[in-house]
Amino acid sequence: MLFEFIATIAAAFGMAGIALIITHLCKLSGKRAPKWLVPLFAAVGIFAFQIHQEYNWYGQQVNKLPEGVEVVKTAESTAWFRPWSYIKPQVLRFIAADTGNTIVQVDNPDIYLINLYLFERRRSAQKVPQVIDCAAPARADYVIPTEDNTLPIKEHVEQTTAWRTLAKDDPLYINVCTDLS
C-alpha cells in the first residue's frame, strides 16, 4: 500500500509537471494560463492512477496466485462515490480455492478438505479451511484442531451440522468435485 501511495503522488507530480509546461508555453506565446490548471492536472493524475489501480488489482492478484490455486468466485461492486463503476463494475473481492494441495479423506473418497482464500482490495488475504462433500453436495467450515483437541476429518464430518448446500453449477463444486474426481 505504501508503494501505491508513492505511485499516486508521483502521478500527481507528473501531471502537474505537464501543466507547468503548458503554463510556461502559454507565457512564451504571450498568453496567461489559468491558475487552476496545475491543481486540476494533479487531481486528474491522482484519479486516473487510482481508477487504473482499482480495475487492475484483480488481474494483478490472480497473476500472483501460485500454481494449483484457482479463482472460484468474484464479487463485482459499484458505489455512488465511484460513478465510473456503474459503467463497468469493479472486482473488489474474490475467492480462490487451493485445489492443487487438496487432501482427500481416505475413508470416504467423496469428501475433500481444501483451503479457500478470501481476497479483498486493501486487506490481507484470509485462509478458510473447508470440507467439501461431493456426494451431498455440501460444504462446511473445518475447525483446525488444536493441540489439546485433535479432531480428524472423519469425526469432524460426522459431528458437523452446519452443512451448506452447494449447487452443481457452483464454481467451487465444479473445481473441486469434477476436476479432482
C-alpha positions as CSV (number, residue, x, y, z in Angstrom):
1,M,0.0,0.0,0.0
2,L,3.0,2.3,0.6
3,F,4.2,1.8,-2.9
4,E,0.7,2.6,-4.3
5,F,0.7,5.8,-2.2
6,I,4.1,6.8,-3.6
7,A,3.0,6.0,-7.1
8,T,-0.2,8.1,-6.7
9,I,1.9,11.1,-5.5
10,A,4.3,10.5,-8.5
11,A,1.3,10.5,-10.9
12,A,0.1,13.8,-9.3
13,F,3.5,15.4,-9.7
14,G,3.9,14.1,-13.3
15,M,0.6,15.6,-14.4
16,A,1.3,18.8,-12.5
17,G,4.6,18.9,-14.4
18,I,2.8,18.7,-17.7
19,A,0.5,21.6,-16.6
20,L,3.6,23.6,-15.7
21,I,5.0,23.0,-19.2
22,I,1.7,24.2,-20.6
23,T,1.8,27.2,-18.4
24,H,5.3,28.0,-19.5
25,L,4.4,27.6,-23.2
26,C,1.4,29.9,-22.7
27,K,3.8,32.6,-21.2
28,L,6.1,32.3,-24.1
29,S,3.2,32.8,-26.5
30,G,2.1,36.0,-24.6
31,K,-1.0,34.5,-23.1
32,R,-1.7,33.6,-19.5
33,A,-2.8,30.1,-18.4
34,P,-5.4,29.8,-15.7
35,K,-4.1,29.4,-12.1
36,W,-6.2,26.3,-11.5
37,L,-4.5,24.4,-14.3
38,V,-1.7,22.8,-12.2
39,P,-4.1,21.6,-9.3
40,L,-6.5,20.3,-11.9
41,F,-3.9,18.3,-13.7
42,A,-2.6,16.9,-10.3
43,A,-6.1,15.9,-9.4
44,V,-6.6,14.2,-12.8
45,G,-3.3,12.3,-12.3
46,I,-4.4,11.1,-8.8
47,F,-7.9,10.0,-10.0
48,A,-6.6,8.4,-13.2
49,F,-4.0,6.3,-11.3
50,Q,-6.4,5.2,-8.6
51,I,-9.1,4.2,-11.1
52,H,-6.4,2.3,-13.1
53,Q,-5.3,0.5,-10.0
54,E,-8.8,-0.4,-8.9
55,Y,-9.6,-2.0,-12.2
56,N,-6.2,-3.8,-12.5
57,W,-6.0,-5.0,-8.9
58,Y,-7.9,-8.2,-9.6
59,G,-5.7,-9.2,-12.6
60,Q,-2.5,-8.5,-10.6
61,Q,-3.7,-10.6,-7.7
62,V,-4.7,-13.5,-9.9
63,N,-1.3,-13.4,-11.6
64,K,0.4,-13.7,-8.2
65,L,-1.6,-16.9,-7.2
66,P,0.6,-20.0,-7.0
67,E,0.0,-23.0,-9.3
68,G,-2.9,-25.1,-8.1
69,V,-4.9,-22.1,-6.7
70,E,-7.9,-21.2,-8.9
71,V,-10.4,-18.4,-8.6
72,V,-13.9,-19.9,-7.9
73,K,-15.9,-16.7,-7.3
74,T,-15.7,-13.0,-7.9
75,A,-17.8,-10.2,-6.4
76,E,-18.3,-7.1,-8.6
77,S,-19.1,-3.8,-6.9
78,T,-20.5,-0.4,-7.7
79,A,-20.6,2.6,-5.5
80,W,-22.1,6.1,-5.7
81,F,-18.7,7.7,-4.9
82,R,-17.2,5.8,-7.8
83,P,-19.5,6.8,-10.6
84,W,-17.3,5.1,-13.2
85,S,-18.1,1.7,-11.6
86,Y,-21.7,2.0,-12.9
87,I,-20.3,1.8,-16.4
88,K,-18.0,-1.1,-15.6
89,P,-18.3,-2.7,-12.2
90,Q,-15.1,-3.4,-10.3
91,V,-13.9,-6.7,-8.8
92,L,-13.0,-5.8,-5.3
93,R,-13.3,-9.3,-3.7
94,F,-12.8,-12.8,-4.9
95,I,-12.4,-16.3,-3.5
96,A,-9.7,-18.8,-4.6
97,A,-9.6,-22.5,-3.9
98,D,-6.3,-24.4,-3.4
99,T,-7.2,-27.4,-5.4
100,G,-3.6,-28.3,-6.0
101,N,-3.0,-29.2,-2.4
102,T,-6.3,-30.8,-1.7
103,I,-6.4,-33.6,1.0
104,V,-8.8,-36.5,0.2
105,Q,-10.3,-38.3,3.2
106,V,-9.2,-42.0,3.0
107,D,-12.4,-43.5,4.4
108,N,-14.7,-41.5,2.0
109,P,-13.4,-40.6,-1.4
110,D,-16.2,-38.0,-1.9
111,I,-15.0,-35.8,0.9
112,Y,-12.3,-33.2,0.4
113,L,-10.5,-30.8,2.7
114,I,-9.4,-27.7,0.9
115,N,-8.3,-24.2,1.7
116,L,-10.3,-21.2,0.4
117,Y,-8.6,-17.9,0.3
118,L,-10.6,-14.7,0.6
119,F,-9.1,-11.7,-1.1
120,E,-10.3,-8.2,-0.7
121,R,-8.8,-4.9,-2.0
122,R,-6.6,-3.2,0.6
123,R,-6.9,-6.1,3.0
124,S,-4.8,-9.1,3.8
125,A,-5.9,-12.5,2.4
126,Q,-7.7,-14.8,4.7
127,K,-7.4,-18.6,4.7
128,V,-10.6,-20.6,5.4
129,P,-10.4,-24.4,5.5
130,Q,-13.5,-26.1,4.1
131,V,-14.8,-29.6,4.0
132,I,-16.5,-30.4,0.7
133,D,-18.8,-33.4,0.4
134,C,-19.2,-34.1,-3.3
135,A,-21.9,-36.7,-2.8
136,A,-24.3,-34.4,-1.0
137,P,-23.1,-31.8,-2.5
138,A,-22.4,-29.6,0.5
139,R,-19.7,-27.7,2.3
140,A,-18.8,-26.9,5.9
141,D,-16.2,-24.9,7.7
142,Y,-13.4,-27.0,9.1
143,V,-12.2,-26.0,12.5
144,I,-8.5,-26.7,12.6
145,P,-7.8,-28.9,15.6
146,T,-5.7,-27.5,18.4
147,E,-3.0,-29.5,20.3
148,D,-5.4,-30.4,23.1
149,N,-8.4,-31.3,20.9
150,T,-7.4,-33.3,17.8
151,L,-10.4,-34.0,15.7
152,P,-9.7,-36.0,12.5
153,I,-11.6,-35.1,9.3
154,K,-13.8,-38.2,9.5
155,E,-15.1,-37.2,13.0
156,H,-15.5,-33.6,12.1
157,V,-17.7,-34.6,9.1
158,E,-19.8,-36.9,11.3
159,Q,-20.3,-34.2,14.0
160,T,-20.8,-31.2,11.8
161,T,-24.3,-29.9,11.5
162,A,-23.5,-26.6,9.7
163,W,-23.5,-28.0,6.2
164,R,-24.4,-25.5,3.5
165,T,-25.7,-26.9,0.2
166,L,-23.7,-26.5,-3.0
167,A,-25.3,-26.2,-6.4
168,K,-23.8,-28.5,-9.0
169,D,-23.2,-25.4,-11.2
170,D,-21.3,-23.7,-8.3
171,P,-17.7,-22.9,-9.4
172,L,-16.4,-24.4,-6.1
173,Y,-18.2,-27.7,-6.7
174,I,-17.0,-27.8,-10.3
175,N,-13.4,-27.0,-9.4
176,V,-13.2,-29.5,-6.5
177,C,-15.6,-32.3,-7.3
178,T,-15.4,-32.6,-11.1
179,D,-11.8,-31.6,-11.6
180,L,-10.4,-33.8,-8.8
181,S,-12.6,-36.8,-9.4
